[in-house]
Amino acid sequence: MDITFYGAAREVTGSMHLIATENDRILLDCGMFQGRRKETEEKNRQLPFDPQHVTSLILSHAHIDHSGRIPLLTKNNFIGRILCTRATQDACEYLLMDSAHIQESDANYLNYKTLRSVLSQKKMSHGKKRNSKRELNDIKKILKKDGHQLNTEKINELIQEHHIDAVHPIYSTEDAKHALTFFEGHPYRSPTVVGRDSTCTFYEAGHILGSAISIIKVIENGQSRTICYTGDIGRFNKPIIKDPALRFEETDRNIDLMIMESTYGNRFHEPLQDLKPKLKKVLTDTVQEIRKITIPAFAYGRTQELLYMLHELYNDNEVRPVPIFVDSPLATNITRVFGEHPEVYDRETHETFLAKGKNPFFFEKVRFVGSVEESMALNRDQTPHIVITASGMCEAGRVLHHLRHKIHNSRNTILIVGYMAQNTLGRRIIEQGANYEKSGRNGSPPLLKFLNKEYPLKAHVVKLGGFSAHGDRNEMFRFLKESNLHIHKIAVVHGEEDQSLSFAEFLNDQGFSAIVPKPWDTVHIE
């Protein structure tokens, strides 16, 4: 048996590993790379193997860095099965369609910007440095309809006419719809056949709703071998969903190879009990100064955790109850998915809300923003409010437009509540915001480029790391030490190189046998 690490090896995103046996090719996740557009674009458009040869795909959870390239797989002649938990299947119905829509929208917008520039240059007379407002409006009238909606049909026609290299999405919404027909949702702790001589059992991972630790058992040459794929391991004692599993069935305990994440392999979270008071302080300080708070948040998991905690703070009258806007159609749909799976909630959530007939995520001050027009109106709202919007790493979606309107105002706050991968706008906001604060906010503010324009970072940037859905080093080690698994070898993945190497060194010092594979490395199991 061979395991090849094609993605999330010495990096965080693009999770993808392939188990190859005599009879089966089992893919673990099929995630999208995130980061600089030019670098990730090329990596995301290519698959390192022939999809026709893959027997089945085991999906650990629905986050796009683990599921985002599934439509690329299925549109390239994959004929196997996609196995995951039931909640993950339900979430992917929205996440994959949203991913396709964002790609199509981004491609259309970039094509519009390129074409507008070309037409502006052609319209400009000799010696003229810029177009008049009337000329620019004439161009916009050609390329837009109803005032703001892109006329994609006309844009595509003119792109061909002017021989412009167009931007195309990696996959379309139709490709995403097709991918969803391959999904099979399965319950936790129920073995499922995944190949000719292999089975998979899902256990709770505690990361997000539906996330799973996968135990894959393979019989090869008359011998049984067991792979444990942790996916992303969550934190202990967080609200909403159950903690990572520590008790495994007897037949699943002897692990030949564990493929384990390391996002926070050498980092430590703030104590969970400190999280609510710190959130309260940010809200109190900002709202008192008549500011607005923008919270970039993953639509799946982080948004619901924020709503849960804000609900508690509002119920207890601990903060001024300003309006809360969830400006993400995806987050709205995913919140409904949460409501459909109370069977995976932990005891605290049942006691705090469900037993009292309350929904943890829907309450009086929350409004879910639907249309683009509503979102645009919200950008113009000058009253104190909180906006929770996607994407969590500030790479795409409505968050960019909220930042565009609010990042230049020192009366506003950008609240960072999650991990930001290298080379993302979110990481640049954290790093440059922190440097500006250290300087005493003296001198010119740093400039951040997005949506093809530079914006001064005058807004205050506050980071609350305790919201992370990933366990830190202590929590991951707790999982290893307190579970009843017997682990022979660990392949450390899903972490920036320094985090993975440090975590592997720590594990080896603790008596485990750990390695850190490089991209495309293969581990052979006799």
N, C-alpha and C positions, 0 to 999 in steps of 0.2 A: 504494500500500500504506500502511495506517495501523496504528500500534501504540498501543493505549490501555492505560494503567497503572492497573489497578483496585485493586491491593493491594500491600503492601510498597513503597509509594511514600512516601518520607520517614518510614518506619517499618519495623520489622523483620518483623512477622508478616503473615499473610494474603496470601501471595505469589499474584499473579494478573495476567497480562498477555494481551491479546488482539491477535493479528495478523489484520487484515481485508484481504482482497484481493478482486478481482472475483468470484472463484469460491469462496473458502474463508474460513472463520472458524476460526483455529487458536488454541486456548487454551494458554498456557504456565503450568502449575501451577494448582491450585485449592485454595489453602491456607486454613487457619483462623486467624482473628485470636485473639491471646492477650493477656490483661491483665485489667483490671477487668471483673468479670462483667457489670455493667449496660451498659458501653460495648461490649464485644465481643459480647454476646448479640444485640443488634440488628443489628450488622454481619454476624455469621455467619449469621443466618437469611435474609438477602436476597442474591440474585444480581443483579448490575447489568445483566444482559442476558437474553434468552430462550434457555435452553439448547437449544431445538430448532434454533436457527440455527448452533450450533457444529458444525463439521465433524469436528474431532478435538481431543484433549487430549494435549499432550506434557508428561510428568511428569518433572521433573529428578531427584527423589529422594523417598524415602518419608516424611520427617519431616512431622509433622502440620501445621506451618505452611506446608507446600507441598502436601500431599495431603488435608488434613482435611475439605474441603467437597466432595470428589468424590461421596459418597453423596447430598448435597443436589442436586448437578448431575444425577445419573442418575435420581433419583426425580422430577425435574421435566422429564421427556420428552426428555432428551438421548439421541440415537440414534447418535452417532458412535463413534469408537474412542479408547481410551486407550493411548498408546504410552509405553514406558519400557524400562529394561534388565531383564534376567531376574531379577537379584537384587532390584531394586526391586519387581517384581511379586510375588515371593515374600514380601518383607517386608510389603507392603501387605495381604496376606491376614491378617496378625496385627494390624497397626497400625490399620487402619480398623475392624476388629471390636472392638478394644480401645477405640478412641475412642467408638464407639457405646455400648459397655457402660458406660464411665465416665459418659457423658451420661445414660444411663438410671439408673444408680446414684445419681448426684448429684441428679437430678430426684426420685427416690424418697425420698432422704434429706431433701431440703428440704421435700418434701410431708409427710413424717413429722413433721419438727420443727414445721412450721406447724400441722398438725392437732393434735399433742400440746399445743401452746400454747393452741389454741382450746378443746380439751376440758378442759384444766386450768382455764381461766378459767370455763368453764361449771359445773365441778364445785365451784368455790370458793364457799363460803357468804358471805353479806353481812358485811362488816367483817373478813373473814379475809384476811391478807396472803400466805399461802402454803398450798399443799396439804400434807397429811401424806404421809409416805413410803408409807403404805399406799395412799392415793389415787393417787399417781403410779405405783405398781406396778400398780394395777388398769388404768390407762390403757395402760401398756406391754404388759400381757397382751393387751389388745385389738388393739394395733397391731403386735405382734411375735409370732413363732412360734419354737418351739425355743430360746427364751431370748434370741436376738440377731438372728435373721433377720427382716427387715421383712415384714409381711403386706401386700404391695402390693395384693392384691385387696380386702382390707378397707379399707385406707387410701384407695384410689380411690373405693370405695363411700361412705365417710364424707365424703370431700371433696365429692362431689356432693350428698350429703344436707345438708351444712352450707353449701353454696354458697360454697365457698372457691376462689379462683383458683389452679388447679394449675400447677405447673411442668412443661413438656414438653421432652423432648430435641429437638435440632435434627434428628436422624435416629435411627432404630432399628437394632438389629442386623440385622433383615431388610433394611432399606435398604442397609446395608453389604454384606451378602451379594449383593444384586442388583448393586451397583456393581462387585464383583469380576468379574462376567461380562463386563465391557467391556474388561478389561485384555489387552494383548498385550506380552509380553516379547521384546525384541530384543537381539542381541549388539552390543558396541561395534564401531565402525568399519565398519558395514554399512548403507548407505543404505536407507531405508524410505519408501515412499510414504505421505504423510499427508493428501493432498488431491488435487484434480483436476490441479493443476500445481505440486505442492510435494513435497519430500522432506525427511527428517530423518536426520542421522547423529549417533550418540552417541559422545563421547570421554570418557575418564576425567577426573573432576573432583577426585578425591582427598579428598572431604569425608567420606562414609560409604560403606559397602558398597553398590554399585549406583548411586552418584551420577554424574550425567552432565552434561557440557557439550554442549548441543544446537546443531548447525549446521542451520539451516532454509533451504533454497534454494527460491525461488519464481520461477516464470516468469509475468510479467504484461505484456501488450501486447508480447510478443515479446522482452522484456528479462528478464534474470536478476538477481534481488536475493537477498542473503544476510544472514540474521539469525543472530547468535551469542548464545545465551542461556546464561550461565555457570551458572545455578542458584547453589548455594553452592560456593565454591572452597575446597579444603582446603589443608593445610599440606604443605610439602616435608619429606621424610625422616622422616615419622612411621611407626610400625610398622603392620603388618597389610595395609593396602591400598596400591595403587600411587599415585605422586605425580600431581598434575594434569598433563594432557597438554600437551606443548609442541610436538610435531610433528603437524601436520595435513596431510591430503591436499591436493595442489595445487588441486583443484577447490573446496576449502572454505576457502581462505586469504583471499580478498578479502571483507572484512566491511563491509557498508554500515552496519549498526547492531549494536553489541554492547550487550546488556542485562546489566549487571554488578552483582553484589552489593557491599555496602560496610559490612557489619556492624562490622568493625574498621577503618573507613576512616581513622581518625586515631589508632589505638592500635597498640601493639606488644606482642607476646607475649614471655614469658620464653623464653630459649633452650631448645630441646628437651633438650639434654644436661643441663640443670639440673633437669629435671622429676623424674626418678627419685630423686635425692638429697633433694629437698624432700619428696616423698611419703614417703620413708623416715623423715625427721625427724618429720613429723606422726604417723606410725604409732608410732614409738618413743616420742615424748613422751607420747602419749595412753595407749598400752597400759601404759607403766611406772607411770602414775598410776591404774591400774585404772579406766580410763574406757571408754566406748563411742563408736564413731565412726559417725555417720550421714552417708551420702553421697547426696544427691539427684542422680540421674544419668539422662540420657536412656537409655531402654531400647535404643535403636538407635544403636550406635556408641560412646557414652561408656562404657556398662557393659562392653562387650567390651574396650575399651582399658584400663580399670582392671584387669580380670581378667588381661589379658596382662601388664601391668606388675607386678601383685601376684604372678603366677606366677613371673616372673623374680626378684623379691626373695626369695620363699620358696625357690626353687631354689638361690639363692646364699647362703642362710642369713643374709641381711642384716637381717632383722627377726624379731621373735618371731611365730611362725606361729599367731596366734589364728584362730578360726573366721571365715569370710567367708560371709555370707548374702546371696544375691541374692533380695530379696523383691519380685518383680515377675513375675507369670506371663507378661507380654508380653516382658520381658527374657529369660526362659527360652526362649521360642519363637524370639525373634530370634537368640539365641546359636546355636540349631540351624540357622537360616538361614545364619549365618556359616560353620558347619561344612559346609554344602552347596555353598559357592562358593569353594573354594580356588583356582580359576583366576584370581581377581582379587587374591590375596595378593601382597605384594611379596617380593623375594628374601630379605630378613632374616627374615621369618616362616617361609619355607620352610626356611631354614638352621637357625634357632633351635629350631623345634619339629617341623615336618612331617618333615624328613629324619631326625629321631630317633624317629619314630613317636609323637610326643606331640601331644595336642590343646592349642592355646594357651589355651583357655578353661575346660577341665574338669580339675581337679586335686584332690588329697586333701582340702584344707581348705575347699573350696567346697561349699556346700549351696544348692540352688535351692529356695526356699520356694514351696509350691503353694497350700495351702488358707488360708482366712481364719483358721481355728483355729490353724494353725501360725504365722501372722503375729502373731496376738494373743499367743500364748505367747512369741514372740520379744520382744515389747514388755515382757514381765515378766522376761526374762532379765537378771540382774544381773552376769553374768560379762563380762570384756572380750571384745569382738567388733566386727566391722565389718559394717555393713548397707549394701548398695547397693540403692537403691529408687527407683521412679519416682513422680511425674513430675520431670523435670529442673529445672523452674522452680517446683516446689512448689505447683502450682496444683490438683492433683487426685491421686487414687490413694492408695496405702498410705503414701507419704512423710508425709502429713499426720498420720497416726496415730502414726508413729514420732516425729515432731516433738512431737506432743502429750504423749508420755510422756517425752521426753528434753530438750526445749528449756529446761526450768526448772531443770536440774541443772548446776552449774558443773563437775562432774567429767566431763561429756560434751563431745564436739566435733562440730560440724556442718562438714563439709568440702565446700566449694563448688568444683566442678571444671568449671564451664561458664558460658556466657553466661546472664544473667538479664535478660529484657526489662523495660522500664519497666512499673510498675504491677502487677508480679507479687509474690507472697509471697517468692520467692527474692531478688528485688532488695531488698525491705525487710529481709530477714535480713542481707544483705551490708552495706547502708548503716547500719542501726541497730547491727549488731554491731560494725562498724568504729568508729562514734562512741563506743560504750560502752568499747571497748578504749582509744581515745585518751584517754578521761577517767580512765584508770587503774582502770576498773570500779568507780568510786566512785558512791555514791548508788544510787537505785532503778534496776534494769535496765529497758530499754525494754520496752513491752508490744506484742505482735503479736497481731492478731485473725485467727483462722481457725477453721473449724468452729463459727462462731457463739459463740466465747468468746475472751477475752484471756489470753495466756500470757506470763510474764516471760522475756525472752531472757537467761538466765543461762549457757547453754552457750557455750563458746568457738567463735567462727566463724573458720575459716581458709579462705582462697581461694588456689587454685592455678590461675592463668590459663593455664598452658601446655598444659592438656588441650584447649583449644578446637579444634574441628574446622574452624573458619574460619581462613583465612589472614589475617594482619594486613596493615597497609598495605604493608610491604616485600615480603611474599610475593605479594600481589595485583599489585604493580608488577612483581615478577619474572616473573609469568605473562605480563603484557603485553609486557615487554621481550624475554624470551627465547623466546617462542613465535614461530613463523613466520607468524603472522597479520598481515595488512595491514588496519588498522582505520580507518575513515573517521570514525565518530562513536560515542560511548559514552553510554548512558543509565544513570546511577548509581541503583540501587534497593537495597532490602533493607538499610536502615540507618536508625538514628534520625537525625533531620534534621541534627543537627550533624555526625554522622559522614559522611553522604552529601555534604553541602555542602563539608566540608573535603576529602574525597577527590576530589571533582570539581575543586576549586580546585587541588589538588596535581597532578592529571592535566593540567589546562590549562597549568600552569606547566612541565610536562614535555613539552609539545608535542602533547598529544592534544586532541581536541575533545570535551569532556564537558559534559553537562547533568544536572540533577536534576529529573525530572518530579514534579509534584504529583499527588495522587490524581485520577484520571479525566482527566489530561492526555493528549493524543494527539500523536504524532510522525508526520509524513507523510514518506514516502520516494518521491521521484519515480521 
